[in-house]
């Protein structure tokens, strides 16, 4: 049976009727709320939250554009009720609105609402007080009948009333928030402008029953800026705390009392149930010599070669070192590990930046070891926690899950079935599930209880710095794991409806990112993001940041954040995913931080242009398209097929543009013979070239998302292709990244032919599918290929295709081939990092120096010939060379490539001494470069005593 009353209020709340306190305010229960409905159409339901209170005096509500009367019902006691059957509203007090207009500032802040009907809110009444309760907008016709009713979204008015000014009461965005430790005191500050009451609980232990004497204490909003504050002496340092917030929550429709952790937490208890007061300057939390590290203020983003790593993947498979540290922060402090030895060798070859996938506090890994089930645990432990697991009725209880996995036929779905029974219980997750933004994740620490995680995180960072790396942190401010009254919701319990981006009609939290999207266009969400980034830089010495789904932030967010972080470290580099989709697509919520918009900011974005051109197809391919849609690196014999040449030549143009840093103004002759700028070349209906400077493009062919490069190539490679040739195709792909302009981004293990056994999306696929073997001295070295069919929920529709691919034994590389690939990778690293010509700093230099040969309608398909000029007439950047030529031959035949004006070139010395005997046969003579099949070769023209003739770019291409 349908409830008569919409669930807007607690059933226990009484109906209020009293005298109006101002001419513009009436109370429900008066005549206009109970008008005769005889003969009227069906009453309007109370629907969504499509009214928007955008500043102190303006309500935007398009559904009310034809209304004769618009009102705001408000109640601090949450007693407003709406009878949907009768179309009658009762309870609360009423503000009568008049026709208004949309200011230019409101249009700029809320572009998705700029055409909405506007209504003026009377200035009398305490708006801040009104905003602490239940709100309903009502539209009426001339007869007083309700034609529309909806809840009201309030982020705009909260920003207008509480932020953006130096004036007391409107400067919350200037206040320091969290538990602030001074020399002898601690001040607790929590921004909660809609709360009716805030209390502080301090605990001697992480136990709700261990409340410290004298607590709880009521916090006070002393300045009217919404910041509730309370001071305590330094005895609370290292103790745990929570806030109790009494606040109206529009999702539940109730006045709620939440016990909630601090959004500005710096330390936490196990599983994040309590915040902990910590002094980040406490010597006990600092490794020896921690304060000695100095940021590289002169760091150049174009010098970055970035290696994307996951803490657990990095060391969990190590057999050397302390087993208790496998998959932990402290693994980075153990030099004898195979993972660390390999990493050191990469650094010595030129790798510069170490990228850590999310390491902040996440919601999806249980930090209590007794409740975890990993591969080294037994069937018995799994079944004691998950009795429904399929193996509980068939496997030996004493058998380890690892040995069970090893026993399965890899051509079956048995491994993924067991993994599905484990994955909610294990220690693995990529970590894109933010719980608290500014605390290290506890599951990577030796003890998740309290501040151990802080010290050990710092030890990891220090170890990487000592190796010579700059450290990148992957941050995820675009969403949280939960909102509403969910157990793991934080922000939305403190200021309901503010920190998250809401659907403009329904008021539900947008989830286009995957989870509950945040709204960094709101001032205090932007502040939280910036304050968090500054803390990671200042207190953890993070050198650079990668932004997950950066396109869901505004361009201004990113520019402000970079400016603030660079006050701490002038050499900080920002980069992120500039994808354009969801409710923010094409600037619907403001100019968002997408690829095209970020040009000119110095902030890098990942380029899908080169990625797709090299790999073939797109990340969204399935079925036979996975096999048919080939790319530059894996087309092989297809280059000889006239029916496929045009499309492959088009893709090769995208590779050329990518290797020229994907600059919008770079020019070359395209496959149709036309001289084009990068921005005039098409990529799926978009301008292919978008960057204004080289550092704004990150080139990559593999990262944590989607199939690994090795797995992707196996889909494309014809049956019977030798494993040796497959390795060469893999290296061809990596060479487009390592030898091109812009910033190279590399997936950990790609130099080892890393496989995830065809997993498309391994975010929660456990250690079995995500492991990496770094032990290059092990004769059983394995790249993790074909260890079981991938997850059925992600790839079940592709099983038939996958089964075809894995039948080919040539898809499994040998230990020797993995070792060879690793050494060839390091050769390319050395070539790149021993000459500044491979990392030109400006667009002007790229345009003046980088040229492409073998272009246009008569090109030899499948061959990129790229030159970099450093000859007479140009500033001498490299005193060793007057010019460099890179030839990438992705065909299955030797190619002889003439280049006009080329003279005096020799094969690069690192390739003359290569571990690959085939590349050693590459040669130059009589103006022609000869390069073997499936080979990348680099040639140099040595400089004499002074700068000589180089290889100038064609005048028309400049």
Residue pairs with C-beta under 8 A, 6 or more apart in sequence:
2 85
4 83
4 84
4 85
5 81
5 82
5 83
5 84
6 45
6 46
6 81
6 82
6 83
6 84
7 253
8 46
8 78
8 80
8 81
8 82
8 134
8 136
8 253
9 75
9 78
9 79
9 80
9 81
9 91
9 134
9 253
9 254
10 78
10 79
10 254
10 255
13 77
13 78
13 79
13 91
14 79
15 28
15 29
15 79
15 81
15 90
15 91
16 27
16 28
16 29
16 75
16 77
16 79
16 91
16 92
16 93
17 27
17 28
17 29
17 30
18 27
19 27
20 26
20 27
20 93
20 94
21 93
21 125
22 122
22 124
22 125
24 95
24 96
24 122
24 124
24 125
25 93
25 94
25 95
25 96
25 125
26 32
26 93
26 94
26 96
27 92
27 93
27 94
28 73
28 80
28 89
28 90
28 91
28 92
28 94
29 90
29 91
32 140
32 144
33 88
33 89
33 90
34 88
35 143
35 144
35 145
37 43
37 86
37 87
37 145
40 87
40 145
43 84
43 85
43 86
43 87
43 88
43 145
43 146
44 87
44 139
44 146
44 147
44 148
44 149
45 84
45 149
46 82
46 84
46 136
46 149
46 150
46 151
47 148
47 149
47 150
48 150
48 151
48 503
48 505
48 506
48 507
49 150
49 151
49 152
49 153
49 250
49 497
49 502
49 505
49 506
49 507
50 61
50 62
50 63
50 150
50 504
50 505
50 506
50 507
51 59
51 60
51 61
51 63
51 64
51 137
51 150
51 151
51 152
51 153
52 59
52 60
52 61
52 110
52 113
52 116
52 152
52 153
52 156
52 504
53 59
53 72
53 121
53 131
53 135
53 152
53 153
53 154
53 156
53 157
54 60
54 106
54 109
54 110
54 113
54 156
54 157
54 160
55 103
55 105
55 106
55 156
55 157
55 160
56 121
56 123
56 127
56 157
56 160
56 161
57 100
57 120
57 121
57 123
58 100
58 102
58 103
58 106
58 118
58 119
58 120
58 121
59 70
59 72
59 97
59 100
59 118
59 119
59 121
59 137
59 152
60 102
60 106
60 110
60 113
60 116
60 117
60 118
60 119
61 70
61 116
61 117
61 119
61 137
61 139
61 148
61 150
62 115
62 116
62 117
63 139
63 148
63 150
64 70
64 117
64 119
64 137
64 139
64 147
64 148
65 116
65 117
66 147
67 139
67 140
67 141
67 147
67 148
68 140
68 141
68 142
69 96
69 139
69 140
69 141
69 144
70 96
70 97
70 119
70 137
70 138
70 139
70 140
71 94
71 95
71 96
71 97
71 137
71 138
71 140
72 94
72 95
72 97
72 121
72 130
72 135
72 136
72 137
72 138
72 152
73 80
73 89
73 91
73 92
73 93
73 94
73 134
73 135
73 136
73 137
73 138
74 80
74 92
74 93
74 94
74 95
74 130
74 133
74 134
74 135
74 136
75 91
75 92
75 93
75 133
75 134
76 129
76 130
76 132
76 133
76 134
76 196
76 248
77 133
77 255
78 133
78 134
78 248
78 253
78 254
78 255
79 91
79 92
79 134
80 89
80 90
80 91
80 92
80 134
80 136
81 89
81 90
81 91
82 88
82 89
82 136
82 149
83 89
83 90
87 145
87 146
88 146
89 136
89 138
89 146
89 149
92 133
92 134
92 136
95 121
95 122
95 125
95 130
96 122
97 119
97 120
97 121
97 122
98 119
98 120
98 122
99 118
99 119
99 120
100 118
100 119
100 120
100 121
101 118
102 113
102 114
102 116
102 118
106 113
106 114
106 156
107 114
108 590
109 156
109 521
109 590
110 156
110 589
111 587
111 588
111 589
111 590
112 504
112 583
112 588
112 589
113 504
121 127
127 157
127 161
128 161
128 193
128 224
131 154
131 157
131 158
131 161
131 193
131 194
132 193
132 194
132 195
132 196
132 247
132 248
133 196
133 248
134 248
134 250
134 253
135 151
135 152
135 154
135 250
136 149
136 150
136 151
136 152
137 148
137 149
137 150
137 151
137 152
138 146
138 148
138 149
139 146
139 147
139 148
139 149
140 146
140 147
141 147
151 250
151 507
153 497
153 502
153 504
153 507
154 194
154 497
154 498
155 497
155 498
155 519
155 522
158 193
158 194
158 226
158 495
158 498
158 522
158 524
159 522
159 523
159 524
161 170
161 193
162 169
162 170
162 172
162 173
162 191
162 193
162 225
162 226
162 524
163 170
163 171
163 172
163 173
163 523
163 524
164 170
164 173
164 523
165 171
166 174
168 223
168 224
168 225
169 223
169 224
169 225
170 225
171 225
172 191
172 193
172 225
172 226
172 227
172 524
173 523
173 524
173 527
175 189
175 191
175 225
175 227
176 189
177 189
177 190
177 191
177 227
177 263
177 264
177 531
178 188
178 189
178 262
178 263
178 264
178 265
178 266
179 186
179 187
179 188
179 241
179 262
179 264
179 266
179 275
179 277
179 278
180 186
180 187
180 188
180 189
181 234
181 237
181 277
181 278
181 279
181 280
181 281
183 234
184 233
184 234
185 231
185 232
185 233
185 234
186 231
186 232
186 233
186 234
186 236
186 237
186 277
187 229
187 230
187 231
187 232
188 200
188 219
188 229
188 230
188 231
188 232
188 241
188 262
189 227
189 228
189 229
190 198
190 219
190 227
190 228
190 229
190 243
190 245
190 262
190 263
190 494
191 225
191 226
191 227
191 228
191 494
191 495
191 524
192 198
192 226
192 228
192 243
192 245
192 247
192 494
192 495
193 221
193 225
193 226
193 495
194 247
194 248
194 495
194 496
194 498
195 228
195 245
195 246
195 247
195 494
195 495
196 246
196 247
196 248
196 255
197 218
197 244
197 245
197 246
198 218
198 219
198 228
198 243
198 244
198 245
198 246
199 216
199 217
199 218
199 219
199 243
199 244
200 215
200 216
200 217
200 219
200 230
200 241
200 243
200 244
201 211
201 215
201 216
201 241
201 242
201 243
201 244
201 259
202 211
202 212
202 215
202 232
202 236
202 239
202 240
202 241
203 210
203 211
203 212
203 239
203 240
203 241
203 242
203 274
204 210
204 212
204 239
204 240
205 240
206 240
206 269
206 270
206 273
206 274
206 276
206 449
206 450
208 259
212 236
212 239
216 244
217 230
218 230
219 228
219 229
219 230
219 243
220 228
220 229
220 230
221 227
221 228
221 229
222 229
236 277
237 277
237 278
237 279
238 276
238 277
238 278
238 450
238 451
239 276
239 277
240 269
240 274
240 275
240 276
240 277
241 262
241 274
241 275
241 276
241 277
242 259
242 260
242 261
242 262
242 274
242 275
243 259
243 260
243 261
243 262
243 494
244 257
244 258
244 259
244 260
245 257
245 258
245 260
245 493
245 494
246 255
246 256
246 257
247 255
247 256
247 258
247 493
247 494
247 495
247 496
248 254
248 255
248 256
248 496
249 255
249 256
249 484
249 485
249 492
249 493
249 496
249 497
250 496
250 497
250 507
251 483
251 484
251 485
251 492
251 496
251 497
252 484
252 485
256 485
256 493
258 485
258 493
258 494
260 490
260 493
260 494
261 268
261 272
261 273
261 274
261 275
261 436
261 490
262 275
263 436
263 437
263 490
263 491
263 494
263 528
264 438
264 528
264 531
265 275
265 276
265 361
265 436
265 438
265 439
266 275
266 276
266 278
266 280
266 438
266 439
266 454
266 535
267 275
267 276
267 277
267 278
267 439
267 450
267 451
267 453
267 454
268 274
268 275
268 276
268 361
268 436
268 439
268 442
268 450
268 453
269 275
269 276
269 448
269 449
269 450
270 367
270 368
270 442
270 448
270 449
271 366
271 367
271 368
271 442
271 448
272 361
272 363
272 367
272 435
272 436
272 439
272 442
272 488
276 450
276 451
278 285
278 451
278 454
279 285
280 454
280 535
280 539
284 455
285 451
285 454
285 455
285 458
286 455
286 458
287 455
287 458
287 459
287 462
289 462
290 458
290 462
293 462
293 465
293 541
295 541
295 543
295 568
295 569
295 570
295 571
295 572
296 470
296 543
296 571
297 569
297 570
297 571
298 570
298 571
299 470
299 543
299 571
299 573
300 695
300 839
300 841
301 573
301 602
301 604
301 695
301 743
302 694
302 695
302 742
302 743
302 839
302 840
302 841
303 352
303 839
304 352
304 353
304 470
304 544
304 573
304 695
304 743
304 744
305 350
305 351
305 352
305 353
305 738
305 743
305 744
305 746
305 829
305 832
305 833
306 352
306 353
306 355
306 472
306 698
306 743
306 744
306 745
306 746
307 346
307 351
307 353
307 354
307 355
307 746
307 748
308 355
308 357
308 703
308 704
308 745
308 746
308 747
308 748
309 354
309 355
309 356
309 357
309 748
310 356
310 357
310 430
310 431
310 704
310 748
310 770
311 327
311 328
311 329
311 331
311 356
311 357
311 359
311 444
311 460
312 327
312 427
312 428
312 444
312 767
312 770
313 748
313 749
313 770
313 771
313 772
314 327
314 331
314 332
314 339
314 748
314 772
315 321
315 325
315 326
315 327
315 328
315 331
315 332
315 337
315 339
315 340
316 326
316 327
316 767
316 771
317 326
317 339
317 767
317 771
317 772
317 773
317 774
318 326
318 331
318 337
318 338
318 339
318 774
318 775
319 338
319 775
320 334
320 336
320 337
320 338
321 331
321 334
321 336
321 337
321 340
322 330
322 334
324 446
325 331
325 333
325 334
325 446
327 427
327 444
328 444
328 445
328 446
328 456
329 440
329 444
329 445
329 453
329 456
329 457
329 459
329 460
330 446
330 456
330 459
330 460
331 337
331 339
331 340
332 340
332 459
332 460
332 463
332 464
333 459
333 460
333 463
334 340
335 341
335 344
337 774
338 773
338 774
338 775
338 776
338 777
338 778
339 772
339 774
341 774
342 774
342 776
342 822
343 351
343 354
343 467
343 774
344 467
345 826
346 751
346 826
346 829
347 467
347 468
347 469
349 826
349 827
349 829
349 830
349 833
350 829
350 830
350 832
350 833
350 834
351 469
351 746
351 829
352 468
352 469
352 470
352 833
353 469
353 470
353 471
353 472
353 543
353 544
354 464
354 469
354 470
354 471
354 472
355 472
355 474
355 546
355 745
356 471
356 472
356 473
356 474
357 430
357 431
357 474
357 704
358 430
358 431
358 432
358 433
358 434
358 441
358 474
358 475
358 476
358 548
359 431
359 440
359 441
359 444
359 457
359 473
359 474
360 431
360 434
360 435
360 436
360 437
360 438
360 439
360 440
360 441
360 473
360 475
360 476
361 434
361 435
361 436
361 437
361 439
361 440
361 441
361 442
362 429
362 431
362 432
362 433
362 434
362 435
362 441
362 443
362 481
363 433
363 434
363 435
363 481
363 482
363 488
364 429
364 431
364 433
364 481
364 764
365 426
365 427
365 428
365 429
365 441
365 443
366 372
366 425
366 443
367 442
367 443
367 448
368 448
371 385
371 425
372 425
372 426
372 427
373 381
373 382
373 385
373 386
373 401
373 422
373 425
373 426
374 401
374 422
374 426
374 427
374 767
375 400
375 401
375 402
375 405
375 422
375 426
375 766
375 767
375 768
376 400
376 401
376 402
377 400
377 401
378 397
378 398
378 399
378 400
378 401
379 391
379 392
379 395
379 396
379 397
379 398
379 399
379 400
379 401
379 404
380 397
380 398
382 389
382 391
382 392
382 401
382 421
382 422
382 425
383 389
383 391
383 392
383 397
385 425
386 392
386 421
386 422
386 424
386 425
388 421
389 418
389 421
389 422
390 417
390 418
390 421
391 404
391 418
391 421
395 404
401 418
401 422
404 418
405 415
405 418
405 768
405 787
405 788
408 414
408 415
408 418
408 788
410 757
410 786
410 787
410 788
410 789
410 806
411 786
411 789
411 803
411 806
411 807
412 788
412 789
413 788
413 789
413 792
413 799
414 788
415 757
415 768
415 787
415 788
415 789
416 765
416 788
416 789
416 790
416 791
416 792
417 792
419 765
419 766
419 768
419 769
419 788
419 791
420 791
420 792
420 793
422 766
423 764
423 765
423 766
426 766
426 767
427 443
427 767
428 764
428 765
428 766
428 767
428 770
429 763
429 764
430 704
430 762
430 763
430 764
431 441
431 474
431 476
432 476
432 514
432 515
432 548
432 763
433 481
433 515
434 476
434 477
434 479
434 480
434 481
435 480
435 481
435 488
435 490
436 490
437 475
437 477
437 528
437 529
437 532
438 531
438 532
438 535
438 536
439 453
440 453
440 454
440 456
440 457
440 540
441 453
442 448
442 449
442 453
444 453
444 456
444 457
445 452
445 453
445 456
445 457
446 452
446 456
447 453
457 540
458 540
458 541
461 471
461 540
461 541
461 542
462 541
464 471
465 471
465 541
470 543
470 544
471 541
471 542
471 543
471 544
472 542
472 543
472 544
472 545
472 546
473 536
473 540
473 542
473 544
473 545
473 546
474 545
474 546
474 548
475 532
475 533
475 536
475 545
475 546
475 547
475 548
476 548
476 549
477 518
477 520
477 528
477 529
477 532
477 547
477 548
477 553
478 513
478 517
478 518
478 520
478 547
478 548
478 549
478 550
478 552
478 553
479 511
479 513
479 514
479 515
479 516
479 517
479 518
479 549
479 552
480 489
480 490
480 491
480 492
480 499
480 500
480 515
480 516
480 518
481 488
481 515
481 516
482 488
482 489
482 492
482 515
482 516
483 489
483 491
483 492
483 500
483 509
483 516
484 492
484 509
485 493
491 498
491 499
491 500
491 518
491 528
492 498
492 499
492 500
492 509
492 516
495 524
497 507
498 519
498 522
498 524
498 525
499 518
499 519
499 522
499 524
499 525
499 528
500 509
500 510
500 516
500 517
500 518
500 519
501 509
501 510
501 517
501 518
501 519
501 521
501 583
501 584
501 589
502 508
502 509
502 510
502 519
503 509
503 510
503 583
509 516
509 517
510 516
510 517
510 582
510 583
511 517
512 552
512 581
512 582
512 583
512 584
513 549
513 552
513 582
517 552
517 582
517 583
518 525
519 525
519 589
520 526
520 529
520 552
520 553
520 554
520 557
521 554
521 557
521 589
521 590
526 554
526 557
526 560
526 561
529 553
529 557
529 561
530 560
530 561
530 564
530 565
533 545
533 561
533 564
533 565
534 564
534 565
534 568
536 542
536 545
537 565
537 568
537 569
537 572
538 568
543 569
543 571
543 572
543 573
544 572
544 573
544 574
544 575
545 565
545 572
545 573
545 574
545 575
546 575
546 576
547 553
547 558
547 574
547 575
547 576
547 577
547 593
548 576
548 577
549 576
549 577
549 579
550 558
550 576
550 577
550 578
550 593
550 598
550 605
551 577
551 578
551 579
551 580
551 581
551 584
551 592
551 593
551 594
551 595
552 582
552 584
552 592
552 593
553 592
553 593
554 589
554 590
554 591
554 592
554 593
555 590
555 591
555 592
555 593
555 597
555 598
555 601
556 590
556 591
557 593
558 574
558 576
558 593
558 598
558 601
558 603
559 601
559 603
561 574
562 572
562 574
562 601
562 602
562 603
565 572
565 574
566 572
573 604
573 695
574 602
574 603
574 604
575 603
575 604
575 605
575 606
575 698
575 743
576 593
576 603
576 604
576 605
576 606
577 605
577 606
578 593
578 594
578 595
578 597
578 598
578 605
578 606
579 594
580 586
580 592
580 594
580 595
583 589
584 590
584 592
585 592
587 597
591 597
593 603
594 605
595 605
595 607
595 690
596 687
596 690
598 604
598 605
598 696
599 664
599 690
599 691
599 692
599 693
599 696
600 692
600 693
600 696
601 696
602 693
602 695
602 696
603 696
604 695
604 696
604 697
604 698
604 743
605 690
605 691
605 696
605 697
605 698
606 698
606 700
606 703
606 745
607 658
607 662
607 697
607 698
607 699
607 700
607 742
608 683
609 654
609 657
609 658
609 662
609 683
609 688
610 654
610 655
610 657
610 658
610 659
610 662
610 699
610 700
610 701
610 736
610 737
610 740
611 699
611 700
611 701
612 618
612 631
612 651
612 654
612 683
613 631
613 632
613 651
613 652
613 654
613 655
613 658
614 631
614 632
614 633
614 655
614 658
614 701
614 733
614 736
615 631
615 633
615 634
615 701
615 709
615 712
615 713
615 733
616 629
616 630
616 631
616 632
616 633
616 634
616 635
616 651
616 712
616 716
617 625
617 626
617 628
617 629
617 630
617 631
618 629
619 705
619 706
621 629
622 797
622 798
623 797
623 798
623 801
624 801
626 715
626 716
626 798
626 801
627 715
627 716
627 801
629 716
630 638
630 648
630 716
631 651
631 716
632 648
632 651
632 652
632 655
632 732
632 733
632 736
632 862
632 864
632 890
633 701
633 713
633 729
633 730
633 732
633 733
633 736
633 890
634 712
634 713
634 716
634 717
634 729
634 733
635 644
635 648
635 716
635 862
635 890
636 717
636 718
636 721
636 725
636 729
636 890
636 891
636 892
636 934
637 718
637 892
638 644
638 648
639 645
639 648
639 861
639 862
639 890
639 891
639 892
640 891
640 892
640 893
645 861
646 671
648 861
648 862
649 671
649 859
649 861
650 671
652 671
652 859
652 861
652 862
652 864
653 668
653 670
653 671
653 681
653 855
654 681
654 683
654 688
655 736
655 864
656 668
656 852
656 855
656 864
656 866
657 663
657 666
657 668
657 678
657 681
657 688
657 689
658 697
658 699
658 736
658 740
658 742
659 699
659 736
659 739
659 740
659 741
659 742
659 850
659 864
659 866
660 666
660 668
660 678
660 740
660 741
660 846
660 850
660 852
661 691
661 693
661 694
661 696
661 697
661 740
661 741
661 742
661 840
661 843
661 846
662 678
662 688
662 689
662 690
662 691
662 697
662 699
662 742
663 678
663 689
663 691
663 692
663 693
663 694
663 697
663 843
663 846
663 847
664 677
664 678
664 679
664 687
664 689
664 690
664 691
664 692
665 677
665 678
665 679
665 689
665 692
665 843
665 847
666 677
666 678
666 689
666 843
666 846
666 847
666 850
667 675
667 676
667 677
667 678
667 847
667 956
667 957
667 958
668 675
668 676
668 851
668 852
668 855
668 957
669 675
669 676
669 852
669 855
669 856
669 957
670 676
670 681
670 855
670 856
671 855
671 856
671 857
671 859
672 856
672 857
673 856
673 857
675 956
675 957
677 689
678 687
678 688
678 689
678 690
679 687
679 688
679 689
679 690
680 687
680 689
681 687
681 688
681 689
682 688
690 696
691 697
691 742
691 843
692 843
693 841
693 842
693 843
694 741
694 742
694 743
694 839
694 840
694 841
694 842
694 843
694 846
695 742
695 743
695 841
696 742
697 741
697 742
697 743
698 742
698 743
698 744
698 745
699 736
699 737
699 740
699 742
699 743
699 744
699 745
700 737
700 744
700 745
700 746
700 747
701 709
701 733
701 734
701 736
701 737
701 750
702 708
702 709
702 712
702 733
702 746
702 747
702 750
702 754
703 745
703 747
704 747
704 762
704 763
705 761
706 712
706 760
706 761
707 715
707 756
707 758
707 759
707 760
708 747
708 749
708 750
708 754
708 755
708 756
709 730
709 733
709 734
709 747
709 750
709 754
710 730
710 750
710 753
710 754
710 755
710 783
710 785
711 755
711 756
711 757
711 758
711 759
711 785
713 726
713 729
713 730
713 733
714 726
714 758
714 785
714 805
714 808
714 811
715 801
715 805
717 726
717 729
717 811
719 804
719 808
720 808
720 810
721 810
722 810
723 810
723 811
723 812
723 813
723 814
723 817
724 817
725 892
725 934
726 810
726 811
726 813
727 753
727 813
727 817
727 820
727 821
728 918
728 933
728 934
728 935
729 890
729 934
730 753
730 821
731 821
731 824
731 825
731 936
732 888
732 890
732 934
732 935
732 936
734 746
734 750
734 751
734 825
734 828
735 828
735 886
735 888
735 936
736 864
736 888
737 744
737 745
737 746
738 744
738 746
738 825
738 828
738 829
738 831
738 832
739 828
739 831
739 832
739 838
739 866
739 886
739 888
739 936
739 938
740 838
740 866
741 838
741 839
741 840
741 846
741 850
744 832
747 754
748 754
748 772
749 772
749 783
750 825
751 821
751 822
751 825
751 826
752 772
752 773
752 774
752 783
752 818
752 821
752 822
753 783
753 785
753 813
753 817
753 818
753 821
754 772
754 783
754 784
755 783
755 784
755 785
755 786
756 762
756 765
756 769
756 770
756 784
756 790
757 769
757 784
757 785
757 786
757 787
757 788
757 789
757 790
758 789
758 790
758 795
758 798
758 802
758 805
758 806
759 765
759 769
759 770
759 790
759 791
759 794
759 795
760 790
760 794
760 795
760 798
761 791
761 794
762 769
762 770
765 790
765 791
768 787
768 788
769 784
769 787
769 788
769 790
771 784
772 784
773 781
773 782
773 783
773 784
775 781
776 818
776 819
776 822
778 815
779 815
780 815
781 815
781 818
781 819
782 815
782 818
783 813
783 818
785 811
785 812
785 813
786 806
786 811
786 812
789 795
789 799
789 802
789 803
790 802
792 799
795 802
805 811
813 821
820 915
820 916
823 915
824 914
824 915
824 916
827 910
827 911
827 914
827 915
828 936
830 910
831 838
831 908
831 910
831 911
831 938
832 838
832 839
835 878
835 880
835 881
835 884
836 877
836 878
837 849
837 868
837 870
837 877
837 878
837 881
837 884
838 868
838 884
840 846
840 849
840 850
840 868
840 877
845 877
847 953
847 958
848 869
848 874
848 953
848 958
849 868
849 869
849 870
849 874
849 953
850 866
850 867
850 868
850 869
850 953
851 866
851 867
851 869
851 951
851 952
851 953
851 954
851 957
852 864
852 865
852 866
852 867
852 957
853 865
853 866
853 867
853 897
853 899
853 900
854 860
854 863
854 864
854 865
854 897
860 891
860 895
860 897
861 891
862 889
862 890
862 891
863 887
863 888
863 889
863 890
863 891
863 895
863 897
863 931
864 886
864 887
864 888
864 890
865 885
865 886
865 887
865 897
865 899
865 929
866 885
866 886
866 887
866 888
867 883
867 884
867 885
867 886
867 899
867 902
867 951
867 953
868 883
868 884
868 885
868 886
869 882
869 883
869 950
869 951
869 952
869 953
870 876
870 877
870 878
870 881
870 882
870 883
870 884
870 943
870 947
870 950
871 882
871 883
871 941
871 947
871 948
871 949
871 950
871 951
871 952
872 882
872 947
872 948
872 949
872 950
873 952
874 950
876 943
876 947
878 943
879 943
880 940
880 942
880 943
881 940
881 941
881 942
881 943
882 904
882 941
882 942
882 943
882 947
882 948
882 949
882 950
882 951
883 905
883 940
883 941
883 950
883 951
884 938
884 939
884 940
884 941
885 899
885 902
885 905
885 929
885 938
885 939
885 940
885 941
885 951
886 936
886 937
886 938
886 939
887 895
887 897
887 922
887 929
887 931
887 936
887 937
887 938
887 939
888 936
889 895
889 931
889 932
889 933
889 934
889 935
889 936
889 937
890 934
891 933
891 934
892 933
892 934
893 933
894 930
894 931
894 932
894 933
895 930
895 931
895 933
896 928
896 929
896 930
897 928
897 929
897 930
897 931
898 927
898 928
898 929
899 927
899 928
899 929
899 951
900 927
901 927
901 951
901 952
902 924
902 927
902 928
902 929
902 951
903 927
903 941
903 949
904 941
904 942
905 924
905 929
905 939
905 940
905 941
906 912
906 924
906 939
906 940
906 941
906 942
907 919
907 920
907 922
907 923
907 924
907 937
907 938
907 939
908 937
908 938
908 939
908 940
910 938
911 919
911 920
911 922
911 937
911 938
912 920
914 920
918 932
918 935
919 932
919 935
919 936
919 937
921 932
922 929
922 930
922 931
922 932
922 935
922 937
922 939
923 929
923 930
924 930
924 939
929 937
929 939
931 937
941 948
941 950
941 951
